[in-house]
Amino acid sequence: MVISMDKWVGKVAIVTGASSGIGKAIAASLVEHGLIVVGTARRSELVEEHAKQLSGKKGKLHGIKADFSKEEDILKTFEWTTKNLGPVHILVNNAGTAKHTNLTEGKTEDWKAVLDLNVLGLCIATREAVKVMKANNISGHIVHINSIFGHSVVNLPNMDVYPASKFAVTALTETLRQELTHLGSKIKVTSISPGLVESELTTLNKTQTPERKAIFQKMPILKSENIADVVVYALSTPEHVQFTMVLSMNRWAGKVAVVTGASSGIGAAIADALVEHGLIVAGVARRVELIEHRSRQRSGKKGKIHAVKADITSEEDILKAFRWIADNLGPVHVLVNNAGYMKEGLLTEGDTQEWKKEFDVNVLALCIATKEAIRYRGTRGPQSAKIECVFRDQVCGDGAH
């Protein structure tokens, strides 16, 4: 897959909540890649100061004063952008807020403030962006900055309606995707759900309680630039790739992943991506020299790939591979059953040995590898009770076509 931001050079992007934190980092990254960026914020003077710091870069940042919990401000932003810079090609819905109160004693105005910005403001901005993109026949991209709270309610004190607002973003992402598909539109939508990110809403919040501060100190913390990198990656994907949901990979850093069929193709790409995210990857294949070559190329990356020689059709090889991984790398946290085999032929004239090989690789080996991964999840460490198994299927697995 070719990753490139060239198609966006000179195009217009709107980034909401761009005065600090994630929004500021995203705006800077887009300017670096040559976009004309409109950074909206109530504290627009901070965006304007940031624009001065970015002068001379490939793109340009414009600061617009706007409160995206107010429809009038949102409409004015899009009108100004279209009139002065041109039609919007990218919208990053980053603006968000949280009120650290609870559901049993919270104030109605606080709940309303969260929902007005995190949900309704996002909907209005998305609607206006899509209107402009459709009117100008633009294959644009909508990016929602979501949260892990949009997928699971974590036990933290005083979260009130914030998780509900982020669950709404998750639902709105999929609803918009389906709506755009129904319309035959090429506009793409992506939701990015990071974990704890250093920002004024979290670790940099000077009014946080000692209890919340103590909780944050025990959690892994992402930088705003990490989220900007993910946004750029999503925007860089080819037109035919729909990158809908991105969750944080932070919890997997330093953990062991096993990828079968990792010498080339999909398996190699998955293994390389996991290494980029800091995982210790055991690449299982017969042609281990290809994995060893890629391992040398990726020295110095956040993670590391180890070549493990095994014929996936041999149960003995699979068992040996997992024993080696457990003894030398540690308990398995992620298994990607990628290895597969297909021999074209007719059922009325097929070869029995080829059928057997297909079942041995595609079904039996998958079952054995899954059993061994679960077996070796509990060898060491407090996190050993959890394992993520990924089965690389195909459209043919959902029905004969």
Backbone hydrogen bonds, N-H to C=O, Kabsch-Sander energy under -0.5 kcal/mol:
donor,donor_aa,acceptor,acceptor_aa,energy
3,I,1,M,-0.5
4,S,2,V,-0.6
4,S,236,S,-1.5
8,W,5,M,-1.9
9,V,6,D,-1.3
10,G,34,G,-3.0
11,K,8,W,-2.4
12,V,87,P,-0.6
13,A,36,I,-2.6
14,I,90,I,-2.7
15,V,13,A,-0.5
15,V,38,V,-2.8
16,T,14,I,-0.5
16,T,92,V,-2.3
17,G,40,T,-0.6
18,A,40,T,-2.7
20,S,17,G,-0.5
23,G,20,S,-0.7
24,K,20,S,-1.3
25,A,21,G,-2.1
26,I,22,I,-2.6
27,A,23,G,-2.4
28,A,24,K,-2.2
29,S,25,A,-2.2
30,L,26,I,-2.4
31,V,27,A,-2.2
32,E,28,A,-2.3
33,H,29,S,-1.3
34,G,31,V,-2.0
35,L,30,L,-2.3
36,I,11,K,-2.9
37,V,35,L,-0.8
37,V,60,K,-3.2
38,V,13,A,-3.2
39,G,37,V,-0.7
39,G,62,H,-3.2
40,T,15,V,-2.4
40,T,38,V,-0.7
41,A,64,I,-1.9
44,S,42,R,-1.3
46,L,43,R,-1.7
47,V,43,R,-0.8
48,E,44,S,-2.6
49,E,45,E,-1.9
50,H,46,L,-1.9
51,A,47,V,-2.3
52,K,48,E,-1.5
53,Q,49,E,-1.5
54,L,50,H,-1.4
55,S,52,K,-1.1
57,K,54,L,-1.9
59,G,31,V,-1.5
60,K,35,L,-1.7
62,H,37,V,-3.1
64,I,39,G,-2.4
66,A,41,A,-1.9
66,A,64,I,-0.6
68,F,66,A,-0.7
70,K,67,D,-2.1
71,E,69,S,-0.5
74,I,70,K,-1.7
75,L,71,E,-2.7
76,K,72,E,-2.1
77,T,73,D,-1.9
78,F,74,I,-1.9
79,E,75,L,-2.2
80,W,76,K,-2.7
81,T,77,T,-2.3
82,T,78,F,-2.4
83,K,79,E,-2.2
84,N,80,W,-2.6
85,L,81,T,-2.8
86,G,81,T,-1.9
89,H,12,V,-3.1
90,I,12,V,-1.6
91,L,141,H,-2.2
92,V,14,I,-3.1
93,N,91,L,-0.7
93,N,143,V,-3.0
94,N,92,V,-1.5
100,H,98,A,-0.5
101,T,99,K,-2.3
106,G,102,N,-1.0
111,W,107,K,-1.9
112,K,108,T,-2.6
113,A,109,E,-2.0
114,V,110,D,-1.8
115,L,111,W,-2.4
116,D,112,K,-2.9
117,L,113,A,-1.6
118,N,114,V,-2.7
119,V,115,L,-1.6
120,L,115,L,-2.3
121,G,116,D,-2.2
122,L,117,L,-0.6
123,C,119,V,-2.3
124,I,120,L,-2.6
125,A,121,G,-2.5
126,T,122,L,-2.3
127,R,123,C,-2.6
128,E,124,I,-2.4
129,A,125,A,-2.3
130,V,126,T,-2.7
131,K,127,R,-2.1
132,V,128,E,-1.9
133,M,129,A,-2.6
134,K,130,V,-2.9
135,A,131,K,-2.3
136,N,132,V,-1.5
137,N,134,K,-1.1
138,I,133,M,-3.0
140,G,138,I,-1.7
141,H,89,H,-2.0
142,I,188,K,-3.0
143,V,91,L,-3.2
144,H,190,T,-3.2
145,I,93,N,-2.4
145,I,143,V,-0.5
146,N,144,H,-1.1
146,N,192,I,-2.8
148,I,194,P,-1.9
150,G,147,S,-2.1
151,H,148,I,-1.7
152,S,148,I,-1.6
154,V,152,S,-0.8
156,L,154,V,-2.0
160,D,101,T,-0.6
162,Y,159,M,-2.1
165,S,161,V,-2.3
166,K,162,Y,-1.8
167,F,163,P,-2.7
168,A,164,A,-1.8
169,V,165,S,-1.2
170,T,166,K,-1.9
171,A,167,F,-2.1
172,L,168,A,-2.9
173,T,169,V,-2.2
174,E,170,T,-1.6
175,T,171,A,-2.6
176,L,172,L,-2.5
177,R,173,T,-2.3
178,Q,174,E,-2.4
179,E,175,T,-2.3
180,L,176,L,-3.0
181,T,177,R,-2.2
182,H,178,Q,-2.4
183,L,179,E,-1.7
184,G,181,T,-1.2
185,S,180,L,-2.6
188,K,140,G,-2.5
190,T,142,I,-2.6
191,S,244,T,-3.9
192,I,144,H,-2.8
193,S,191,S,-0.5
193,S,246,V,-4.7
198,E,222,L,-2.8
202,T,199,S,-0.9
204,L,199,S,-2.4
205,N,202,T,-1.6
206,K,204,L,-0.7
208,Q,205,N,-1.3
213,K,209,T,-2.6
214,A,210,P,-2.2
215,I,211,E,-1.7
216,F,212,R,-2.5
217,Q,213,K,-1.9
218,K,214,A,-0.6
218,K,215,I,-1.1
219,M,216,F,-1.4
222,L,196,L,-3.0
226,N,223,K,-1.0
227,I,223,K,-1.0
228,A,224,S,-1.9
229,D,225,E,-2.1
230,V,226,N,-1.4
231,V,227,I,-2.2
232,V,228,A,-2.4
233,Y,229,D,-2.2
234,A,230,V,-2.6
235,L,231,V,-2.5
236,S,232,V,-1.6
237,T,233,Y,-0.7
237,T,234,A,-0.8
241,V,238,P,-1.9
242,Q,240,H,-0.6
243,F,241,V,-0.8
244,T,242,Q,-1.1
246,V,191,S,-3.5
248,S,193,S,-1.5
252,W,249,M,-1.7
253,A,249,M,-0.5
253,A,250,N,-1.1
254,G,278,G,-2.9
255,K,252,W,-2.4
256,V,331,P,-0.6
257,A,280,I,-2.7
258,V,334,V,-2.9
259,V,257,A,-0.5
259,V,282,A,-2.4
260,T,336,V,-2.2
261,G,284,V,-1.5
262,A,284,V,-1.6
264,S,261,G,-0.5
267,G,264,S,-0.7
268,A,264,S,-1.3
269,A,265,G,-2.1
270,I,266,I,-2.6
271,A,267,G,-2.6
272,D,268,A,-2.4
273,A,269,A,-2.1
274,L,270,I,-2.4
275,V,271,A,-2.0
276,E,272,D,-2.0
277,H,273,A,-1.2
278,G,275,V,-1.8
279,L,274,L,-2.3
280,I,255,K,-3.0
281,V,279,L,-0.8
281,V,304,K,-3.2
282,A,257,A,-3.3
283,G,281,V,-0.7
283,G,306,H,-3.0
284,V,259,V,-2.7
284,V,282,A,-0.7
285,A,308,V,-1.9
288,V,286,R,-1.6
290,L,287,R,-1.4
291,I,287,R,-0.8
292,E,288,V,-2.9
293,H,289,E,-1.8
294,R,290,L,-1.8
295,S,291,I,-2.5
296,R,292,E,-1.8
297,Q,293,H,-1.7
298,R,294,R,-1.5
299,S,296,R,-1.2
301,K,298,R,-1.8
303,G,275,V,-1.3
304,K,279,L,-1.6
306,H,281,V,-3.4
308,V,283,G,-2.8
310,A,285,A,-1.8
312,I,310,A,-0.8
314,S,311,D,-2.5
315,E,313,T,-0.6
318,I,314,S,-2.0
319,L,315,E,-2.6
320,K,316,E,-2.3
321,A,317,D,-2.4
322,F,318,I,-2.2
323,R,319,L,-2.0
324,W,320,K,-2.5
325,I,321,A,-2.3
326,A,322,F,-2.5
327,D,323,R,-2.3
328,N,324,W,-2.4
329,L,325,I,-2.9
330,G,325,I,-1.8
332,V,376,Y,-0.7
333,H,256,V,-2.5
334,V,256,V,-1.8
335,L,388,E,-2.9
336,V,258,V,-3.3
337,N,335,L,-0.7
337,N,390,V,-3.0
338,N,336,V,-1.7
344,E,342,M,-0.5
349,E,346,L,-0.7
350,G,346,L,-1.2
355,W,351,D,-2.1
356,K,352,T,-2.4
357,K,353,Q,-2.1
358,E,354,E,-2.3
359,F,355,W,-2.3
360,D,356,K,-2.6
361,V,357,K,-2.4
362,N,358,E,-2.8
363,V,359,F,-1.7
364,L,359,F,-2.6
365,A,360,D,-2.4
367,C,363,V,-2.2
368,I,364,L,-2.5
369,A,365,A,-2.9
370,T,366,L,-2.2
371,K,367,C,-2.3
372,E,368,I,-2.4
373,A,369,A,-2.5
374,I,370,T,-2.2
375,R,371,K,-2.1
376,Y,372,E,-2.4
377,R,374,I,-0.8
378,G,375,R,-0.7
379,T,376,Y,-0.8
384,S,381,G,-1.2
386,K,383,Q,-1.7
388,E,333,H,-3.1
389,C,387,I,-0.6
390,V,335,L,-3.6
392,R,337,N,-2.1
392,R,390,V,-0.6
393,D,391,F,-1.1
397,G,394,Q,-2.4
398,D,395,V,-1.9
399,G,396,C,-0.9
